[in-house]
Amino acid sequence: MKKYTPLIIVLSIAIPLVVAVLYLVPKQTELPAFIWQLPKLNALINGTTFFVLIAGLLAIKNKNIQRHKFFMWSALVLSVLFLLSYVTYHSLAPNTHYGGEGVMKYVYFFVLSSHIILSAVIVPLVLITLSRALSEKFDKHKKIAKITLPLWLYVALTGVLVYMMISPYYPH
């Protein structure tokens, strides 16, 4: 576990920092068509991650360790692909603002805010959970996984909800 600590610390700081800086970078409006499709891809990846995490949970509940490993590694790979796509889109495309009104505006900002905060929190939790599994400290892995999994599920699901709520306001 300790051998992974420096990497966990670096990634847990660097990823949220890079994402935050993206909102300060000058944007373009003339972009290749595929760039405008990345938010839809991100929602698809988040939705898939949600179901892959559920499959991983069901696998371990059925004591199928190999299948559990497969699904959890798949969820991690999907999350990395999401991050790469998200960074690509938000480094190039202008920010989109929610255009809804009334109660829905407050619902949107609650979902978005909780999603953003927990997206930063989930990075070290996933990495710590993974490091405990890789170190074969399964008692500690199980203990933190009980916290990590529901938060990861929430982040994946709210990622889809944020997309669904803001997608009518995308410029393309």
Secondary structure, 3 states (H helix, E strand, C coil): CHHHHHHHHHHHHHHHHHHHHHCCCCCCCCCCHHHHHHHHHHHHHHHHHHHHHHHHHHHHHCCCHHHHHHHHHHHHHHHHHHHHHHHHHHHHCCCCCCCCCCHHHHHHHHHHHHHHHHHHHHHHHHHHHHHHHHCCCHHHHHHHHHHHHHHHHHHHHHHHHHHHHHHHHCCC
